[in-house]
Amino acid sequence: MNKSEIVFLDGPQSRWKELLFTLKTMREFIRGFRKLHFLGPCITIFGSARFTEGHQYYDLTRKAAAEFAKLGFTIMTGGGPGLMEAANRGAKDVNGRSVGCNIQLPKEQKPNPYLDKWVYIHHFFIRKVLLVKYSFAFVVMPGGYGTLDEFFEALTLIQTHKINNFPIVIFGKAYHNELMEHISQMQNAATITPDDTQLFLVTDSIEEAVELIKEKSIKQYGLLPERKIKPFSWLFENR
C-alpha cells in the first residue's frame, strides 16, 4: 500500500482493551442470567416504543399480552414505553408476571411502570440473547428497525436450528403487508425455502395466536402448571 493512501482501519485494539471488553460482556451476561433465572417460560413481545396509549396497536398489544399471561407465561419485553409498556401492562391486568430487558441509551430509556422486575443492559446483542433465552414463543407487533431486527434474529435462530422451533406470531397484516411481499420475493429468488415461510403466523386474531401457542408451545414442549407449594404453619410460613 502506498503510504499516501488513506487508512481507515487501525486493526484490532490492544489486547488489554479486548480483555476488558470480554470481561465486561461476561459480567453483563451473568448479571442478566442471575436477574432473570427464575422467570419460568416466557413469551417475548417485540414492538415499537412510539405507539402510545389510545393507539389501536397499543390496545391490541395490551389485550394480546393479557391472553398470553392467562396461559401461564411470563410476559417479557424490552422494558420501555409504547408497545413494550402495553404488553407489560396487559400482563398486570390479569395478575400475570411481567419483566423487561431495558437498554441503556444516550437518552436513557426508563423502565415502564408495569414491570415486576427488569435488568439494565448496555449492549444490544446481550439484550437480544436475554429476550430469546427464556422464551417459548415470540410475538411481533408493528414497529421499526429494532422490532424487525429482533424478529429476524429469532427467525434466523429457528431456521438454522440454533434454538427450538418456537412459534412466531406477527400481528398486523396491513402494517406488515410489504414485509410479507419481500419475504415472498426471497422465496421466489430461492434465498429461502418454502418451509422457511411456515416458521411464522401472520394474523390479526388474538384467538388464533393463543391456539397456536397452546399447540406449538404448551403441548409441544410439555409445559405443565406450576406446582403450588403448601406452606407449613408449624414453620410460621405464609402463603
N, C-alpha and C positions, 0 to 999 in steps of 0.2 A: 504494500500500500504506500502510495506517495504521502510523505509527511504533511503535505499541504492539504490533503483531503480532510474533510470534517469527520471526526469520530463521535458518534452519538452514544455508544455504549462503553462504559468503563470496565465491563466484565463483572465478575462476582464481587461482592463486598468482602470485607476482611473476614477471616474465619471466626474471629471473636463476635462480630456483629451477627453472623449467621447462627452461631451457637446461642446467642442471646434471644434471637427471634424464635429459634426452635424451642427453647425453654419457656418463653412467654406463651407460645402457642400451646405447648403441653399443659402449662398451668391453667390456661383458659379452658381447655378441654376438660381437665379434671374438675375444675370448679363447676362447669356446666353439668357434667355427669353426676357429681355429688348433689347438686341442687335439684336435679330432675329425676333422680334414680327411682323414687317410689311413686311415680305418676300412675302406673298401670297403663293399659292400652289407650292410645290417644288417636284422635282424628285431627290432623293438621289442616287448618283452613288458611288459604292464601287469598289476598285481596288488597285492593287499593286503600291507602291511607287517606285519600282525598274525597271519598263519598261520606258525607256526614249524616247525622240523624235526620230522618224525614225523606231521604232519598230512597227510591224503590230498591236499590241494591243493598242499602243498609238494612231495610226492613226484611228483605229476603234472607240475608245472611243471618240476622238475628233469629228468625223463625227456624231456618235450617239447622243452625247450631243447637237450638233448644231440642229439636227432634233427635239429633245425634247424641246429645248428652243423655236423653231419656233412655237410650240403648245401653248406657253404662260407660260410655267412653269419656275420657278427659278431653276437653277441647283445648287444643294448642294453637297459638298464633304467633306472629311476630311481636305481639305485645303492645303495639302502638295504637294510634287513633283510626278513624274511618271504619273499614270493614273488619279490621282486626278487633277493634272495640266492639263492633256489632256481634261478632262471633263469641267473644268472651262474655258479653252481656247476655246473649241468648242462653249460654250455659248456666249463668247465675239465675236467670229467670226460672229455671226448673231445678234449682239447687244442685246443679252439676258442678264438676270440678273444672277449673279454668286456669290455664297457665300461659306464660308468654316468654319468648326469647327476644329480648329487646336489644336493638342495635345502637351502639354509641356513634353518633354523627357529630360533625362540627356544630350544627344546631341540634342539640340533644333531643332525641325522640323520647318523650316521657312515657312511662307505662300507663296504660289506661286504667281506670278505677275499678275494673271488673275482674281483676286477677287475684287468684288465691296465692300464687307465688310467681316469681319471674326471676330471670337471670339476665344481667347485662353482658353483652358480647361486643368485642371490639372489631373482630373480623367477620365479614360476610360469609366466608367459606366455613367457618366454625359454626356460625348460626345455622347455616343450611344443614350441616351434619346433625345438629340437635333437633331441628324441625323434622328431619326424616327418621332419625334413630328410634323414636318411641312410637311411631305411628303405624296403624293398621289400615289407614285409608287417607287419601289426600283429596281435598275439596278446593277447587279453583274458582274463585269469584272474579268478576270483572276487575281489572287492574292495569298497571303499567309495566314498565321494564322489569321491575323487581318481581312482580307476580308471574310474568312469563318466564323469567329466569328460574324461579322456584318450580314452576310447572314442568319445564323441560328437564330440570335436574332430576326430579322424581321420575319422570317418564323415561329418561335415559338409563337410570339405575335399574328400573324394572325391565326395560328392553334388553339390557346387557346382563341380566340375572345377577346383578350386584346386590339387590335386595329381592325379597319375595314379590310375588305377583299381587300386590295390594291394589285394591280398586282406586281409580282416579275419577272423580266426578267434576265435570266442568259445567258450571251454571251460567246461563245467559246465552241462549242460542243466537239471538240477534247480535249481541255485542261481539261474539266470537266467530261470526259468520266468515269473515275474511281469513281468520286464522285457520278455520277448517278447510277453506278453499286452498290455502297454501299447503296444508298437510296432504290434501288430495293431489296437489301438484307434485309433492315429493314422492308420493306413491307412484304416480304416472311416470316419473323420471327414474323409478326403481332405486331411489336413495333410501327408502324404507319399504318394508314388505306389507302386503295386505293385513297380515297378522298384527303388525305394529299399530294399525289403526283401530284394533279391537282392545287396546290397552286402556281405553278411557271411555267414559259415557258423557255425552253432551245432552243436557236436559234443562228444563225449567221447572221440573216437578220435584218437590221435596220428597213426596211419597216414593217416586221411582228411585231416588237416591238412597232412601232408607232401605228399600228392598234389596238393592244391590249390595249395600254394606252388610245387611243381615246375611246374605248368601255368600259373599266373597271375603268378608272379614270374620264375622262371628262364627258362622258354620264352617267355613273352610279351615280356619285355624283353631277351632275347638275352644273358643273363648267361653268361660263359664262365669256366672255371677260371683261376685266377691263373697267369700265365706265370712259370715258375721261371727265375731268372737264374743262370747258371752262374758261380761265382766264378773269377777269373783267378789261378792260382797264381803267375804271374810278378809279380803286383802284391801278393803276400802276402795275398790276400783269403781269409777263412774263410767256409765255408758257413753 
